[in-house]
Amino acid sequence: MTLKSKTISGFKWSLLDTVLRYFLTFFIGIILARILSPSDYGLVGMSAIFIAISRVFIDGGFSDALIRKNYCTIDDYSSVLFFNIILAFFFYIILFFSSGSISVFFNEPQLENIIKITGLGLIIGATNSIHSIYLKKVLNFKLLAQIGFLSTIISGLVSILMAFCGFAFWSIIFSGLIQSLFSSILFWVKNKELKIKISLKKIIIKEHFGFGSKIMLGSLVHVIYNNMYFALVGKIFNTSMLGYYTRADNFQKLVSDNIDIVVRQVTYPVLSQIQNEENRLKSTYKMMIRLTSFISFVLLMGLFVVSKPLILILIGEKWLPSVPYLQLLCFTGMLMPIISINTNILNVKGRSDLSLKMTMLKVFLAIPSIILGYHYGIFSMIWGMIISLIITYIIVAYFTNTLLNYSIKEQIFDVLPAVKIIVLSFSPVVVINHYIWLNNILLIIVDFMLSILFIIFFGEILKNKEYLFIRDHIKSIINKK
Protein backbone atom coordinates (compact mmCIF):
# COMPACT_ATOMS: atom_id res chain seq x y z
CA MET A 1 0.00 0.00 0.00
CA THR A 2 1.38 3.42 -0.99
CA LEU A 3 1.80 6.28 1.48
CA LYS A 4 -1.11 8.10 -0.18
CA SER A 5 -3.35 5.04 0.23
CA LYS A 6 -2.26 4.63 3.85
CA THR A 7 -2.95 8.31 4.49
CA ILE A 8 -6.45 8.18 2.97
CA SER A 9 -7.19 4.93 4.83
CA GLY A 10 -5.88 6.47 8.05
CA PHE A 11 -8.04 9.55 7.61
CA LYS A 12 -11.11 7.44 6.83
CA TRP A 13 -10.76 5.14 9.84
CA SER A 14 -9.71 7.94 12.16
CA LEU A 15 -12.62 10.07 10.96
CA LEU A 16 -15.02 7.13 11.28
CA ASP A 17 -13.78 6.50 14.81
CA THR A 18 -14.16 10.17 15.64
CA VAL A 19 -17.65 10.51 14.15
CA LEU A 20 -19.00 7.33 15.73
CA ARG A 21 -17.56 8.15 19.13
CA TYR A 22 -18.70 11.75 18.73
CA PHE A 23 -22.34 10.75 18.32
CA LEU A 24 -22.11 8.05 20.96
CA THR A 25 -20.47 10.36 23.50
CA PHE A 26 -22.91 13.06 22.50
CA PHE A 27 -25.89 10.76 23.09
CA ILE A 28 -24.52 9.57 26.44
CA GLY A 29 -23.80 13.17 27.44
CA ILE A 30 -27.38 14.15 26.65
CA ILE A 31 -28.79 11.46 28.96
CA LEU A 32 -26.34 12.31 31.76
CA ALA A 33 -26.96 16.07 31.47
CA ARG A 34 -30.70 15.50 31.89
CA ILE A 35 -30.10 13.49 35.06
CA LEU A 36 -27.14 15.32 36.59
CA SER A 37 -26.88 18.94 37.71
CA PRO A 38 -24.50 21.70 36.50
CA SER A 39 -22.67 21.48 39.86
CA ASP A 40 -21.92 17.76 39.22
CA TYR A 41 -20.10 18.71 36.02
CA GLY A 42 -18.42 21.57 37.84
CA LEU A 43 -16.94 19.22 40.45
CA VAL A 44 -15.53 16.89 37.79
CA GLY A 45 -14.18 19.89 35.88
CA MET A 46 -12.24 21.07 38.95
CA SER A 47 -10.33 17.79 39.15
CA ALA A 48 -9.63 17.61 35.41
CA ILE A 49 -6.60 19.92 35.35
CA PHE A 50 -4.64 17.86 37.92
CA ILE A 51 -5.27 14.57 36.10
CA ALA A 52 -4.42 16.14 32.74
CA ILE A 53 -1.12 17.55 34.02
CA SER A 54 -0.16 14.17 35.50
CA ARG A 55 -0.84 12.47 32.15
CA VAL A 56 1.54 14.84 30.39
CA PHE A 57 4.40 13.94 32.77
CA ILE A 58 3.66 10.23 32.45
CA ASP A 59 3.76 10.37 28.65
CA GLY A 60 6.94 12.45 28.80
CA GLY A 61 6.82 13.17 25.06
CA PHE A 62 7.76 9.53 24.40
CA SER A 63 4.78 8.95 22.11
CA ASP A 64 5.90 11.65 19.65
CA ALA A 65 9.52 10.50 19.89
CA LEU A 66 8.59 6.89 19.04
CA ILE A 67 6.37 7.89 16.12
CA ARG A 68 9.03 10.18 14.68
CA LYS A 69 11.83 7.58 14.91
CA ASN A 70 12.23 5.77 11.59
CA TYR A 71 12.74 2.31 13.10
CA CYS A 72 11.72 1.25 16.60
CA THR A 73 12.70 -2.05 18.22
CA ILE A 74 10.80 -4.08 20.81
CA ASP A 75 13.25 -2.69 23.38
CA ASP A 76 12.10 0.83 22.47
CA TYR A 77 8.43 0.01 23.04
CA SER A 78 9.04 -2.14 26.15
CA SER A 79 11.32 0.35 27.89
CA VAL A 80 8.90 3.22 27.32
CA LEU A 81 5.96 1.12 28.54
CA PHE A 82 7.55 0.14 31.87
CA PHE A 83 8.92 3.63 32.43
CA ASN A 84 5.41 5.06 31.90
CA ILE A 85 3.95 2.62 34.42
CA ILE A 86 6.53 3.62 37.05
CA LEU A 87 5.75 7.30 36.47
CA ALA A 88 2.00 6.60 36.69
CA PHE A 89 2.37 5.08 40.18
CA PHE A 90 4.59 7.98 41.25
CA PHE A 91 2.11 10.68 40.17
CA TYR A 92 -0.86 8.80 41.59
CA ILE A 93 0.83 8.84 45.00
CA ILE A 94 1.40 12.59 44.68
CA LEU A 95 -2.25 13.17 43.77
CA PHE A 96 -3.45 10.89 46.57
CA PHE A 97 -1.66 12.82 49.29
CA SER A 98 -2.31 16.29 47.83
CA SER A 99 -6.04 15.74 47.22
CA GLY A 100 -6.96 17.22 50.62
CA SER A 101 -5.13 20.47 49.91
CA ILE A 102 -6.75 20.73 46.48
CA SER A 103 -10.23 20.34 47.98
CA VAL A 104 -9.45 23.08 50.50
CA PHE A 105 -8.25 25.42 47.71
CA PHE A 106 -11.55 25.09 45.83
CA ASN A 107 -13.56 24.88 49.07
CA GLU A 108 -15.18 21.63 47.86
CA PRO A 109 -14.70 18.74 50.37
CA GLN A 110 -15.89 16.11 47.86
CA LEU A 111 -12.93 16.84 45.59
CA GLU A 112 -10.58 14.86 47.85
CA ASN A 113 -12.23 11.50 47.13
CA ILE A 114 -12.90 12.44 43.50
CA ILE A 115 -9.18 12.97 42.84
CA LYS A 116 -8.17 9.79 44.69
CA ILE A 117 -10.49 7.66 42.54
CA THR A 118 -9.99 9.48 39.24
CA GLY A 119 -6.22 9.20 39.63
CA LEU A 120 -6.44 5.40 39.26
CA GLY A 121 -7.04 6.04 35.55
CA LEU A 122 -3.41 7.19 35.26
CA ILE A 123 -2.13 3.72 36.09
CA ILE A 124 -4.63 1.97 33.83
CA GLY A 125 -3.89 4.36 30.96
CA ALA A 126 -0.13 3.79 31.26
CA THR A 127 -0.61 0.09 30.45
CA ASN A 128 -2.31 0.71 27.10
CA SER A 129 -0.60 3.84 25.77
CA ILE A 130 2.22 1.93 24.05
CA HIS A 131 -0.27 -0.04 21.94
CA SER A 132 -1.93 3.16 20.80
CA ILE A 133 1.48 4.61 19.85
CA TYR A 134 2.42 1.49 17.87
CA LEU A 135 -0.86 1.38 15.92
CA LYS A 136 -0.55 5.07 15.02
CA LYS A 137 3.04 4.57 13.88
CA VAL A 138 2.09 1.75 11.51
CA LEU A 139 -1.07 3.69 10.47
CA ASN A 140 -3.40 0.93 11.69
CA PHE A 141 -6.26 3.28 12.54
CA LYS A 142 -8.83 0.57 11.84
CA LEU A 143 -7.98 -1.36 15.02
CA LEU A 144 -7.73 1.90 16.98
CA ALA A 145 -11.24 2.81 15.82
CA GLN A 146 -12.70 -0.57 16.74
CA ILE A 147 -11.21 -0.57 20.24
CA GLY A 148 -12.15 3.06 20.84
CA PHE A 149 -15.76 2.53 19.80
CA LEU A 150 -16.28 -0.64 21.84
CA SER A 151 -14.76 0.85 25.00
CA THR A 152 -16.91 3.98 24.62
CA ILE A 153 -20.09 1.87 24.36
CA ILE A 154 -19.27 -0.14 27.49
CA SER A 155 -18.27 2.87 29.60
CA GLY A 156 -21.27 4.86 28.38
CA LEU A 157 -23.76 2.19 29.38
CA VAL A 158 -22.19 1.92 32.83
CA SER A 159 -22.26 5.70 33.37
CA ILE A 160 -25.95 5.93 32.37
CA LEU A 161 -26.87 3.07 34.70
CA MET A 162 -24.97 4.68 37.58
CA ALA A 163 -26.61 8.06 36.93
CA PHE A 164 -30.08 6.50 37.03
CA CYS A 165 -29.15 4.78 40.29
CA GLY A 166 -28.31 8.14 41.88
CA PHE A 167 -24.50 8.08 41.85
CA ALA A 168 -24.40 11.73 40.62
CA PHE A 169 -20.89 12.87 39.55
CA TRP A 170 -19.46 9.39 40.25
CA SER A 171 -21.19 8.18 37.09
CA ILE A 172 -18.94 10.51 35.03
CA ILE A 173 -15.80 9.51 36.92
CA PHE A 174 -16.31 5.74 36.69
CA SER A 175 -17.19 6.08 33.01
CA GLY A 176 -13.63 7.27 32.32
CA LEU A 177 -12.06 4.55 34.45
CA ILE A 178 -14.04 1.76 32.80
CA GLN A 179 -13.31 3.07 29.31
CA SER A 180 -9.58 3.11 30.05
CA LEU A 181 -9.67 -0.40 31.60
CA PHE A 182 -11.66 -1.92 28.74
CA SER A 183 -9.40 -0.28 26.14
CA SER A 184 -6.34 -1.71 27.89
CA ILE A 185 -7.77 -5.24 27.82
CA LEU A 186 -8.68 -4.99 24.12
CA PHE A 187 -5.28 -3.55 23.16
CA TRP A 188 -3.41 -6.41 24.82
CA VAL A 189 -5.74 -9.05 23.34
CA LYS A 190 -6.14 -7.67 19.79
CA ASN A 191 -2.76 -6.12 19.00
CA LYS A 192 -0.86 -9.33 18.23
CA GLU A 193 1.94 -7.59 16.29
CA LEU A 194 3.51 -5.88 19.30
CA LYS A 195 5.36 -8.41 21.46
CA ILE A 196 6.27 -6.60 24.68
CA LYS A 197 9.05 -8.01 26.86
CA ILE A 198 10.32 -7.06 30.31
CA SER A 199 12.88 -4.39 29.50
CA LEU A 200 13.83 -0.98 30.87
CA LYS A 201 17.01 0.30 29.22
CA LYS A 202 18.35 3.61 30.45
CA ILE A 203 20.01 4.43 27.12
CA ILE A 204 16.67 4.11 25.28
CA ILE A 205 14.80 6.29 27.80
CA LYS A 206 17.55 8.89 27.57
CA GLU A 207 17.46 8.85 23.75
CA HIS A 208 13.71 9.39 23.47
CA PHE A 209 13.56 11.84 26.35
CA GLY A 210 16.08 14.07 24.53
CA PHE A 211 13.49 14.80 21.86
CA GLY A 212 10.37 14.10 23.91
CA SER A 213 11.21 16.37 26.84
CA LYS A 214 10.53 19.48 24.78
CA ILE A 215 7.28 17.93 23.54
CA MET A 216 6.40 17.12 27.14
CA LEU A 217 7.00 20.69 28.29
CA GLY A 218 4.96 21.96 25.36
CA SER A 219 2.14 19.53 26.20
CA LEU A 220 2.31 20.58 29.84
CA VAL A 221 1.95 24.23 28.97
CA HIS A 222 -0.82 23.33 26.50
CA VAL A 223 -2.74 21.38 29.17
CA ILE A 224 -2.36 24.22 31.66
CA TYR A 225 -3.62 26.60 28.97
CA ASN A 226 -6.66 24.41 28.21
CA ASN A 227 -7.58 23.92 31.86
CA MET A 228 -6.66 27.19 33.53
CA TYR A 229 -9.97 28.68 32.39
CA PHE A 230 -11.79 25.94 34.29
CA ALA A 231 -9.67 26.65 37.36
CA LEU A 232 -10.40 30.39 37.02
CA VAL A 233 -14.15 29.93 36.65
CA GLY A 234 -14.22 27.32 39.44
CA LYS A 235 -12.29 29.54 41.85
CA ILE A 236 -13.99 32.88 41.14
CA PHE A 237 -17.53 31.71 40.38
CA ASN A 238 -19.67 28.89 41.81
CA THR A 239 -19.78 25.25 40.68
CA SER A 240 -23.00 25.84 38.70
CA MET A 241 -21.34 28.58 36.61
CA LEU A 242 -18.40 26.26 36.02
CA GLY A 243 -20.91 23.58 35.02
CA TYR A 244 -22.45 25.87 32.36
CA TYR A 245 -19.03 26.77 30.99
CA THR A 246 -17.85 23.14 31.12
CA ARG A 247 -20.96 21.92 29.29
CA ALA A 248 -20.56 24.57 26.57
CA ASP A 249 -16.87 23.73 26.23
CA ASN A 250 -17.67 20.00 26.03
CA PHE A 251 -20.18 20.58 23.22
CA GLN A 252 -17.68 22.64 21.26
CA LYS A 253 -14.80 20.26 21.91
CA LEU A 254 -16.81 17.25 20.78
CA VAL A 255 -16.34 18.79 17.33
CA SER A 256 -13.05 20.73 17.48
CA ASP A 257 -11.09 18.30 19.66
CA ASN A 258 -12.10 15.32 17.56
CA ILE A 259 -11.06 17.12 14.38
CA ASP A 260 -7.84 18.08 16.11
CA ILE A 261 -7.22 14.48 17.21
CA VAL A 262 -7.81 13.13 13.69
CA VAL A 263 -5.52 15.76 12.20
CA ARG A 264 -2.69 15.27 14.70
CA GLN A 265 -2.70 11.49 14.90
CA VAL A 266 -2.83 11.02 11.12
CA THR A 267 -0.71 13.93 9.86
CA TYR A 268 2.19 13.48 12.28
CA PRO A 269 3.18 9.91 11.30
CA VAL A 270 2.44 10.60 7.60
CA LEU A 271 4.49 13.81 7.46
CA SER A 272 7.25 12.17 9.50
CA GLN A 273 7.69 9.56 6.77
CA ILE A 274 8.37 12.24 4.13
CA GLN A 275 10.19 14.73 6.40
CA ASN A 276 13.25 14.82 4.11
CA GLU A 277 11.32 15.29 0.82
CA GLU A 278 10.79 19.06 0.86
CA ASN A 279 8.48 19.46 -2.17
CA ARG A 280 6.35 16.46 -1.32
CA LEU A 281 6.16 17.51 2.33
CA LYS A 282 4.98 21.01 1.43
CA SER A 283 2.33 19.86 -1.08
CA THR A 284 0.95 17.28 1.38
CA TYR A 285 0.97 19.86 4.15
CA LYS A 286 -0.89 22.44 2.03
CA MET A 287 -3.56 19.88 1.20
CA MET A 288 -4.00 19.07 4.91
CA ILE A 289 -4.34 22.76 5.83
CA ARG A 290 -7.04 23.35 3.20
CA LEU A 291 -9.00 20.20 3.99
CA THR A 292 -8.83 20.67 7.77
CA SER A 293 -9.93 24.31 7.63
CA PHE A 294 -12.88 23.43 5.37
CA ILE A 295 -14.13 20.59 7.60
CA SER A 296 -13.61 22.39 10.93
CA PHE A 297 -15.15 25.68 9.74
CA VAL A 298 -18.23 23.99 8.31
CA LEU A 299 -18.89 21.76 11.34
CA LEU A 300 -18.31 24.43 13.97
CA MET A 301 -20.31 27.07 12.16
CA GLY A 302 -23.11 24.52 11.90
CA LEU A 303 -22.90 24.00 15.67
CA PHE A 304 -22.99 27.79 16.17
CA VAL A 305 -26.20 28.09 14.15
CA VAL A 306 -28.13 25.32 15.95
CA SER A 307 -26.65 25.80 19.44
CA LYS A 308 -29.79 27.10 21.17
CA PRO A 309 -32.38 24.63 19.86
CA LEU A 310 -29.82 21.83 20.21
CA ILE A 311 -29.23 22.49 23.91
CA LEU A 312 -32.94 22.97 24.61
CA ILE A 313 -33.80 19.65 22.97
CA LEU A 314 -30.93 17.58 24.21
CA ILE A 315 -30.21 18.65 27.77
CA GLY A 316 -33.10 20.93 28.71
CA GLU A 317 -33.86 24.50 29.67
CA LYS A 318 -31.77 24.36 32.85
CA TRP A 319 -28.67 24.48 30.61
CA LEU A 320 -29.82 27.51 28.56
CA PRO A 321 -27.20 29.87 30.14
CA SER A 322 -24.48 27.82 28.40
CA VAL A 323 -25.72 28.76 24.86
CA PRO A 324 -23.87 32.10 24.45
CA TYR A 325 -20.69 30.52 25.84
CA LEU A 326 -20.99 27.72 23.29
CA GLN A 327 -21.49 30.10 20.37
CA LEU A 328 -18.35 32.09 21.19
CA LEU A 329 -16.29 28.97 21.89
CA CYS A 330 -17.09 27.70 18.39
CA PHE A 331 -14.73 30.37 17.02
CA THR A 332 -11.90 29.17 19.26
CA GLY A 333 -12.56 25.66 17.98
CA MET A 334 -12.13 26.74 14.36
CA LEU A 335 -8.60 27.95 15.05
CA MET A 336 -7.26 25.06 17.15
CA PRO A 337 -6.87 22.36 14.43
CA ILE A 338 -5.01 24.77 12.11
CA ILE A 339 -2.63 25.78 14.91
CA SER A 340 -2.08 22.07 15.66
CA ILE A 341 -1.08 21.30 12.05
CA ASN A 342 1.41 24.17 12.08
CA THR A 343 2.84 22.94 15.38
CA ASN A 344 3.02 19.40 13.96
CA ILE A 345 5.31 20.52 11.16
CA LEU A 346 7.73 22.00 13.70
CA ASN A 347 7.96 18.62 15.43
CA VAL A 348 8.25 16.75 12.12
CA LYS A 349 11.25 18.89 11.18
CA GLY A 350 12.85 18.10 14.54
CA ARG A 351 12.25 21.58 16.01
CA SER A 352 10.48 20.51 19.20
CA ASP A 353 12.16 23.52 20.82
CA LEU A 354 10.13 25.84 18.58
CA SER A 355 7.01 23.81 19.30
CA LEU A 356 7.59 24.36 23.02
CA LYS A 357 8.13 28.09 22.52
CA MET A 358 4.91 28.38 20.53
CA THR A 359 2.93 26.62 23.24
CA MET A 360 4.44 28.85 25.93
CA LEU A 361 3.63 31.87 23.79
CA LYS A 362 0.01 30.75 23.61
CA VAL A 363 -0.16 30.65 27.42
CA PHE A 364 1.53 34.05 27.71
CA LEU A 365 -0.98 35.56 25.26
CA ALA A 366 -3.83 34.04 27.29
CA ILE A 367 -2.92 36.03 30.42
CA PRO A 368 -4.85 39.15 29.28
CA SER A 369 -7.98 37.03 28.71
CA ILE A 370 -7.69 35.64 32.25
CA ILE A 371 -7.43 39.18 33.62
CA LEU A 372 -10.49 40.16 31.57
CA GLY A 373 -12.38 37.15 32.93
CA TYR A 374 -11.46 38.04 36.50
CA HIS A 375 -12.67 41.64 36.16
CA TYR A 376 -15.43 41.51 33.53
CA GLY A 377 -16.76 37.95 33.44
CA ILE A 378 -16.73 34.86 31.24
CA PHE A 379 -17.77 36.56 27.97
CA SER A 380 -14.79 38.91 28.07
CA MET A 381 -12.54 35.96 28.86
CA ILE A 382 -13.69 34.02 25.77
CA TRP A 383 -13.23 37.05 23.49
CA GLY A 384 -9.70 37.33 24.86
CA MET A 385 -9.16 33.64 24.03
CA ILE A 386 -10.20 34.21 20.40
CA ILE A 387 -7.85 37.16 19.94
CA SER A 388 -4.93 35.34 21.57
CA LEU A 389 -5.44 32.30 19.30
CA ILE A 390 -5.41 34.48 16.18
CA ILE A 391 -2.10 36.03 17.25
CA THR A 392 -0.73 32.54 18.07
CA TYR A 393 -1.68 31.27 14.60
CA ILE A 394 0.10 34.16 12.88
CA ILE A 395 3.31 33.61 14.87
CA VAL A 396 3.41 29.80 14.49
CA ALA A 397 2.70 30.17 10.76
CA TYR A 398 5.72 32.48 10.53
CA PHE A 399 7.99 29.75 11.90
CA THR A 400 6.41 27.19 9.57
CA ASN A 401 7.45 29.44 6.71
CA THR A 402 11.08 29.43 7.88
CA LEU A 403 11.16 25.61 7.80
CA LEU A 404 8.97 24.86 4.80
CA ASN A 405 8.92 28.04 2.70
CA TYR A 406 5.16 28.24 3.19
CA SER A 407 4.39 31.89 3.92
CA ILE A 408 1.60 33.27 6.10
CA LYS A 409 0.13 34.94 3.01
CA GLU A 410 0.11 31.59 1.22
CA GLN A 411 -1.57 29.90 4.20
CA ILE A 412 -4.24 32.60 4.44
CA PHE A 413 -5.00 32.25 0.73
CA ASP A 414 -5.32 28.48 1.24
CA VAL A 415 -7.74 28.99 4.16
CA LEU A 416 -9.82 31.78 2.55
CA PRO A 417 -11.89 29.44 0.31
CA ALA A 418 -13.18 27.69 3.44
CA VAL A 419 -14.02 31.07 5.03
CA LYS A 420 -15.85 32.11 1.88
CA ILE A 421 -17.90 28.90 1.87
CA ILE A 422 -19.08 29.23 5.49
CA VAL A 423 -19.92 32.94 5.14
CA LEU A 424 -21.96 32.37 1.98
CA SER A 425 -23.60 29.16 3.19
CA PHE A 426 -24.46 29.99 6.80
CA SER A 427 -25.31 33.72 6.59
CA PRO A 428 -28.69 33.01 4.90
CA VAL A 429 -29.43 30.33 7.52
CA VAL A 430 -28.75 32.76 10.40
CA VAL A 431 -31.03 35.36 8.77
CA ILE A 432 -33.80 32.81 8.11
CA ASN A 433 -33.68 31.70 11.76
CA HIS A 434 -34.73 35.20 12.81
CA TYR A 435 -37.83 35.18 10.61
CA ILE A 436 -39.25 31.67 10.96
CA TRP A 437 -41.04 30.30 14.01
CA LEU A 438 -40.68 26.54 14.32
CA ASN A 439 -40.34 24.17 17.22
CA ASN A 440 -36.76 23.27 18.08
CA ILE A 441 -36.67 19.91 16.30
CA LEU A 442 -38.04 21.29 13.04
CA LEU A 443 -35.71 24.29 13.28
CA ILE A 444 -32.64 22.02 13.51
CA ILE A 445 -33.86 19.93 10.56
CA VAL A 446 -34.49 23.04 8.45
CA ASP A 447 -31.12 24.54 9.43
CA PHE A 448 -29.32 21.29 8.58
CA MET A 449 -31.00 20.88 5.19
CA LEU A 450 -30.51 24.53 4.21
CA SER A 451 -26.86 24.46 5.28
CA ILE A 452 -26.16 21.34 3.20
CA LEU A 453 -27.96 22.80 0.17
CA PHE A 454 -26.07 26.09 0.40
CA ILE A 455 -22.72 24.32 0.84
CA ILE A 456 -23.40 22.15 -2.22
CA PHE A 457 -24.63 25.14 -4.24
CA PHE A 458 -21.70 27.44 -3.44
CA GLY A 459 -19.22 24.56 -3.54
CA GLU A 460 -20.27 23.77 -7.12
CA ILE A 461 -20.44 27.42 -8.19
CA LEU A 462 -17.05 28.36 -6.72
CA LYS A 463 -15.45 24.99 -7.65
CA ASN A 464 -14.04 24.75 -4.13
CA LYS A 465 -11.24 22.14 -4.23
CA GLU A 466 -11.91 20.73 -0.78
CA TYR A 467 -15.64 20.44 -1.40
CA LEU A 468 -14.99 18.74 -4.75
CA PHE A 469 -12.45 16.37 -3.15
CA ILE A 470 -14.94 15.30 -0.46
CA ARG A 471 -17.79 15.05 -2.99
CA ASP A 472 -15.79 12.88 -5.39
CA HIS A 473 -14.50 10.66 -2.60
CA ILE A 474 -18.06 10.07 -1.33
CA LYS A 475 -19.15 9.26 -4.90
CA SER A 476 -16.33 6.74 -5.31
CA ILE A 477 -17.31 4.99 -2.07
CA ILE A 478 -20.96 4.83 -3.16
CA ASN A 479 -20.00 3.49 -6.59
CA LYS A 480 -17.84 0.76 -5.02
CA LYS A 481 -20.72 -0.28 -2.75
Secondary structure, 3 states (H helix, E strand, C coil): CCHHHHHHHHHHHHHHHHHHHHHHHHHHHHHHHHHCCHHHHHHHHHHHHHHHHHHHHHHCCHHHHHHHCCCCCHHHHHHHHHHHHHHHHHHHHHHHHHHHHHHHHHCCCCHHHHHHHHCHHHHHHHHHHHHHHHHHHCCCHHHHHHHHHHHHHHHHHHHHHHHHCCCCCHHHHHHHHHHHHHHHHHHHHHCCCCCCCCCCCHHHHHHHHHHHHHHHHHHHHHHHHHHHHHHHHHHHCCHHHHHHHHHHHHHHHHHHHHHHHHHHHHHHHHHHHCCCCHHHHHHHHHHHHHHHHHHHHHHHHHHHHHHHHHHHHHCCHHHHHHHHHHHHHHHHHHHHHHHHHHHHHHHHCCCHHHHHHHHHHHHHHHHHHHHHHHHHCHHHHHHHHHHHHHHHHHHHHHHHHHHHCCCHHHHHHHHHHHHHHHHHHHHHHHHHHCCCCCCHHHHHHHHHHHHHHHHHHHHHHHCCHHHHHHHHHHHHHHHHC
